[in-house]
Structures are given as structure tokens and as C-alpha cells.
Amino acid sequence: MFTKAIVKTPCQNMVNGISAAGLGKPDYKLALKQHNNYIHALKECGLKVMVLDPDENFPDSTFIEDTCLITPRCAIITNPGAASRKDETISVLKAVKELGLSVEHIQSPGTLDAGDIMMVKNHYFTGLSERTNIDGASQLNTILTTYGYTSSFIKLESVLHLKTGISYLENNNLLAFGEFLTQPELKSFNILEVALNESYAANSVWINGKVLVPKEFFKTAEMIKNAGYQIIEVDVSEFRKLDGGLSCLSLRF
């Protein structure tokens, strides 16, 4: 069960964030409204939400998930793979310290985006991507082992982050599409196959028995409901334009 979340308000400069989506620039005012609705959804799942101030120096900083992995036993400050995002970790470190968590760090030349990490009980799957290299993943493995966890690596072929393509919904259920449907490392899961034309919805988020699902991905939403979950649909269209999804917008712990 999760009890807390940390989010970071989008800055006006988000319109200049990194993007390969080809969907145009986000509407800042609409993004703010959607972010507020996202916070409401987190609270609806029973979380107490800490909201960090926007920072115009970092257009992508609302995607706070990439900067830190919070496990039940420690917080791990990452070293983001995009050069423009590396110092986003400074404000997140401050927030994590205020919560009194034990803190570890990924050091250069290792790079790690926590969007490449999926927790399944005491095991952590780490995606090797353009943003997360083998050095960063190996450092993470060492840290996790110290705290009594295990990890394994999955090499990504076409997606930005591991959780772009898969989401663990507890109860051994895994949302997945494309390259992840035949991954040997994932064969023990009950795969809920997301249609390619709804692949964005593979990034849905389980929180305390409920599942946040991006709005207007009807087939995926229905599939998750049929698997026994209560869903909360959240419109994140403006964050999609910056290659971001539902999980990217918060740290949940």
C-alpha cells in the first residue's frame, strides 16, 4: 500500500521540453488544470500529496518520477540520462531528506531514469534504454542488494522507458504491448495485452487497488475493469506531447 506521493507543478517553460511525440507543443494552462486533476486522483487513491514548486530552469521537471526511486527502505536519487535534466534531482533530494528517508545516489558515468524501473514486490526490473545505461543499472542493483532487494535487466528496443511499455497492476497482472509480449523475463506474469493503437495506455498506474488510466483509451480501460480493478481515468494529453505518461508525474511510496 502507498501512503504518500510527491509531484512537481509544471513550469511555463514546459512548452520547450524534450519531445519525440510529434504532437505539437503543450498548452500550459491546460497542463496545469490536468496536473491538478492528477493530484486529485492521487488523493482519491488515499495518498497524501507533497507538491513541489515549478522551476523554469527545467522544462521537463514535472516528470518527477525519473529523478528518484523510492523503495520501502530507501530513496535512490538517479542521474538522469538527458543532460538538460541532471540537476532536476537537487530539489527532489531536498524533499526526500525532509521526509527523513535514507538516501543513496547513482553516480556518473552511470545514468538512470527511474521511468525505467518497475517494482514487483521485492524485485525491480530495470530497462536498459537511451536514458539508462548498464553502469547506472549495475549501481542500482548494488544498492538494492544492500537493502535486501533483487533486480534484473531488460534491454529495450523501441520505447523511451521501460514503463512506457509495461505496468505492474499487482495480483501478477502486467499491462504490456509490443516488444514486451514475448520477453522471457516476463513470462511468469498474466499479460493484459494492450492494443498497439492504444499503446500509450500501457503506462497506467496501480495505487491501493485502483488503477489510473489515461483518458479515452477505451479498450484498455475496459480490459483493466474486466480484470477486477476500479479505474480512474485521467486526461494527460498535454504531458503526452512531451513523451510523458501517468507514472512519470509522481513519486509514489
Beta strands, then each sheet from edge to edge (+ up, - down):
strand 1: 4-8
strand 2: 48-52
strand 3: 68-70
strand 4: 75-77
strand 5: 103-105
strand 6: 117-120
strand 7: 123-128
strand 8: 150-155
strand 9: 166-168
strand 10: 173-176
strand 11: 190-193
strand 12: 205-207
strand 13: 210-214
strand 14: 230-234
strand 15: 251-252
sheet 1: 2+ 1+ 15-
sheet 2: 3+ 4- 5-
sheet 3: 6+ 7- 8-
sheet 4: 9+ 10- 11-
sheet 5: 12+ 13- 14-
end
